[in-house]
């Protein structure tokens, strides 16, 4: 990814994008989406208590799954995501700590319910409607009670932030 090529590491805290402060993952996503492909972005990050300036160039988005592929499980259709059990390979790919429990988002449908609230690949879902999610079976069990059009509360880990987001499921 462009971030990896620029030397950004898991645990880095992005403070500014092109000189403007960034307060949340959603603000970061919006700032990056405003840049054209191939355009330079100047980041100010904090790594191990030191402020570092980093340049990166935006790249085209990786392929996302299409609606047709996203209907294997109810959560994929309702939320517009694909989730997987956290494996050692996924821990390494997304920089997930060993103690972290939940399910990892591995695909997001563009414009789907999860995408609209800023959920991205690599996020870890830790709770669904306050039910703790330690693994894929916990997640599927919690999603069984969710109906199309429901608004659900997800607790997730997004980079360094753990946050609650509400998502209106697809109808």
C-alpha positions in Angstrom: 0.0 0.0 0.0 1.1 3.6 -0.4 1.3 3.9 3.4 3.6 0.9 3.7 5.8 2.3 0.9 6.1 5.6 2.7 7.2 3.8 5.8 4.1 4.2 7.9 3.9 1.4 10.5 1.2 0.0 12.7 1.1 2.1 15.9 1.9 5.4 14.1 -0.5 8.2 15.0 -1.4 10.4 12.0 -1.9 13.9 13.3 -2.0 16.0 10.1 -2.7 15.6 6.4 -1.3 18.3 4.2 -0.9 20.6 7.3 -4.5 20.1 8.5 -5.2 18.4 11.9 -6.9 15.0 11.7 -9.1 14.1 14.7 -10.6 10.8 13.7 -10.3 7.9 11.2 -13.2 9.3 9.2 -11.5 12.7 8.9 -8.4 10.9 7.7 -10.3 8.9 5.1 -12.1 12.1 3.9 -8.8 14.0 3.5 -7.2 11.1 1.6 -10.3 10.7 -0.7 -10.1 14.4 -1.6 -6.7 13.8 -3.3 -6.3 12.6 -6.9 -4.6 9.3 -7.7 -0.9 9.8 -7.9 -1.0 13.1 -5.9 1.4 13.7 -3.1 0.1 13.8 0.5 2.2 15.2 3.3 1.6 13.5 6.7 2.7 14.4 10.2 2.8 11.3 12.3 3.8 10.5 15.8 5.9 7.3 16.2 7.3 6.3 19.6 6.7 9.9 20.9 8.6 11.5 18.0 7.0 13.6 15.4 7.9 12.5 11.8 7.0 14.1 8.5 6.1 11.5 5.7 5.3 11.9 2.0 3.2 9.4 0.2 1.5 9.3 -3.2 -2.1 8.0 -3.5 -2.7 4.9 -5.5 -5.9 3.4 -7.0 -8.2 1.7 -4.5 -7.7 -2.1 -4.3 -10.5 -4.2 -5.9 -13.5 -4.4 -3.6 -16.1 -7.1 -3.7 -19.2 -6.7 -5.7 -22.8 -7.0 -4.4 -23.1 -10.4 -6.1 -20.2 -11.9 -4.2 -21.3 -10.5 -0.9 -24.3 -12.6 -0.1 -22.8 -15.7 1.3 -23.6 -14.8 4.9 -26.3 -12.5 6.3 -23.8 -10.0 7.7 -22.2 -9.6 4.4 -25.5 -8.6 2.8 -26.7 -6.5 5.8 -23.5 -4.6 6.4 -21.8 -4.8 3.0 -18.6 -6.4 4.4 -16.8 -9.7 4.6 -15.3 -10.7 7.9 -12.9 -13.4 8.9 -11.5 -15.1 12.0 -8.3 -13.4 13.1 -5.5 -15.7 12.0 -1.7 -15.3 12.4 -1.5 -14.3 8.7 -4.2 -11.6 9.1 -2.6 -10.4 12.4 0.6 -9.8 10.4 -1.1 -8.2 7.4 -3.1 -5.7 9.4 -0.7 -5.2 12.4 -3.2 -6.8 14.8 -1.8 -7.3 18.3 -1.7 -10.9 19.7 -4.2 -10.2 22.5 -6.8 -8.6 20.2 -10.1 -10.6 19.9 -12.9 -10.1 17.4 -13.3 -10.6 13.7 -11.4 -8.6 11.0 -13.1 -6.9 8.1 -11.4 -8.2 5.0 -13.6 -6.7 2.3 -16.0 -3.7 2.1 -18.6 -3.0 -0.6 -18.3 0.5 -2.0 -21.3 2.6 -0.9 -22.6 -0.2 1.4 -23.8 0.5 5.0 -20.3 -0.2 6.5 -18.5 1.9 3.9 -20.9 4.9 4.5 -19.9 5.0 8.2 -16.1 4.7 7.6 -15.5 1.0 8.3 -12.5 -0.1 6.4 -10.5 -3.3 5.6 -8.5 -4.2 8.7 -11.0 -2.9 11.2 -11.7 -5.4 14.0 -15.4 -5.8 15.1 -15.4 -6.4 18.9 -19.1 -6.1 19.7 -22.4 -6.3 18.0 -25.3 -4.6 19.9 -23.1 -4.8 23.1 -22.6 -8.6 22.6 -18.9 -9.4 22.9 -17.4 -10.9 19.7 -14.3 -13.0 20.3 -14.5 -15.0 17.0 -16.5 -15.6 13.9 -19.1 -17.8 15.5 -19.8 -15.1 18.2 -20.2 -12.6 15.3 -22.6 -14.8 13.3 -24.6 -15.6 16.4 -25.0 -11.8 17.2 -25.9 -11.0 13.6 -28.7 -13.7 13.6 -31.0 -11.2 15.6 -30.4 -8.4 13.1 -33.0 -7.7 10.5 -32.8 -5.7 7.2 -33.2 -1.9 8.0 -32.2 -2.3 11.7 -29.8 0.2 13.2 -27.1 -1.7 15.0 -24.3 -0.6 17.4 -20.8 -2.0 16.6 -17.8 -1.6 18.8 -14.7 -1.7 16.6 -11.0 -1.2 16.6 -10.0 1.2 13.8 -6.2 1.7 13.7 -5.4 2.9 17.2 -8.9 3.9 18.1 -11.6 1.7 19.7 -15.0 3.3 19.0 -18.7 2.7 18.7 -20.4 3.2 15.4 -24.1 2.9 14.5 -24.9 1.3 11.1 -28.2 1.1 9.4 -28.3 -2.3 7.8 -29.3 -2.7 4.1 -33.0 -3.2 3.5 
